[in-house]
Amino acid sequence: MKALILEGKVVDVVEVEFEVHESMTWMVCTDECKAGEWEVVDGNLQAIPELEDTRTYADFRQQAYPSLADQADMQFHDAVDGTTTWQDAIQAVKDAYPKP
């Protein structure tokens, strides 16, 4: 297999190399090599390590909570209809992403 390299990253993997722009180069690679997942380090191809997920429960909650406008609408309808839609929505997020 051949890996097409651009700016130190594998951008394509093919069986037969072809003519490319001078800004790109070819390197021999194994079948495990994947475009976008491998890079050249010290002249050798290696898999790009996965980044550790450092998000906290608070980060996940912030993304999952309904917008403040939606929450206000839920609270209004809860007051008028005697329902618990807002509390249920907030509790669902808290249950999905509990404090450690």
C-alpha positions as CSV (number, residue, x, y, z in Angstrom):
1,M,0.0,0.0,0.0
2,K,1.0,3.6,-0.6
3,A,0.2,6.6,1.6
4,L,-0.2,10.0,0.1
5,I,1.3,12.6,2.4
6,L,0.5,16.3,2.6
7,E,1.9,18.5,5.3
8,G,2.9,15.4,7.4
9,K,-0.6,13.8,7.3
10,V,-1.9,10.8,5.4
11,V,-4.5,12.2,3.0
12,D,-5.1,9.0,0.9
13,V,-4.1,5.4,0.8
14,V,-3.9,3.5,-2.5
15,E,-2.4,0.4,-4.0
16,V,-0.7,2.1,-6.9
17,E,0.9,5.6,-6.6
18,F,0.2,8.2,-9.3
19,E,1.6,11.5,-10.2
20,V,0.8,14.2,-7.6
21,H,1.6,17.8,-7.0
22,E,5.1,18.5,-5.7
23,S,3.7,19.5,-2.3
24,M,2.8,15.8,-1.8
25,T,4.9,12.7,-1.3
26,W,4.3,8.9,-1.2
27,M,5.3,6.5,1.5
28,V,5.0,2.8,1.8
29,C,2.4,1.9,4.4
30,T,0.7,-1.1,5.9
31,D,-3.0,-2.1,5.5
32,E,-3.7,-0.5,8.9
33,C,-2.8,3.0,7.6
34,K,-5.9,5.2,7.1
35,A,-6.3,8.7,5.7
36,G,-6.9,11.2,8.4
37,E,-5.8,8.8,11.1
38,W,-2.0,8.5,10.5
39,E,0.8,11.0,10.3
40,V,4.6,11.2,9.7
41,V,6.7,11.4,12.8
42,D,10.5,11.4,12.6
43,G,10.2,10.0,9.0
44,N,7.9,7.1,10.1
45,L,4.2,6.6,9.7
46,Q,2.2,6.2,12.9
47,A,-1.4,6.4,14.0
48,I,-2.4,9.7,15.4
49,P,-3.2,9.1,19.1
50,E,-6.8,9.7,20.2
51,L,-7.2,12.7,22.4
52,E,-8.4,12.1,25.9
53,D,-11.9,13.3,26.6
54,T,-11.5,15.9,29.4
55,R,-15.1,17.1,29.5
56,T,-16.8,17.0,32.9
57,Y,-20.3,16.2,33.8
58,A,-21.0,20.0,33.9
59,D,-19.8,20.3,30.2
60,F,-22.2,17.5,29.2
61,R,-25.1,19.0,31.2
62,Q,-24.5,22.4,29.7
63,Q,-24.9,21.0,26.2
64,A,-27.9,18.8,27.1
65,Y,-30.0,21.4,28.9
66,P,-32.8,23.0,26.9
67,S,-32.3,26.6,26.0
68,L,-33.4,29.2,28.5
69,A,-36.2,30.3,26.2
70,D,-37.4,26.7,26.0
71,Q,-37.1,26.3,29.7
72,A,-39.2,29.5,30.3
73,D,-41.8,28.2,27.9
74,M,-41.9,24.9,29.8
75,Q,-42.3,26.7,33.1
76,F,-45.1,28.8,31.8
77,H,-47.0,25.8,30.5
78,D,-46.4,23.9,33.7
79,A,-47.9,26.8,35.7
80,V,-50.9,27.0,33.4
81,D,-51.5,23.3,32.8
82,G,-50.3,22.0,36.2
83,T,-47.7,19.8,34.6
84,T,-44.0,19.1,35.5
85,T,-42.5,19.3,32.0
86,W,-39.6,21.6,33.0
87,Q,-38.7,19.6,36.1
88,D,-38.8,16.4,34.1
89,A,-36.5,17.8,31.4
90,I,-34.0,19.1,33.9
91,Q,-34.1,15.9,36.0
92,A,-33.5,13.8,32.8
93,V,-30.3,15.8,32.1
94,K,-29.2,15.4,35.7
95,D,-29.9,11.7,35.6
96,A,-28.0,11.3,32.3
97,Y,-24.9,13.2,33.6
98,P,-24.8,12.8,37.4
99,K,-22.3,14.6,39.6
100,P,-19.3,12.3,40.4
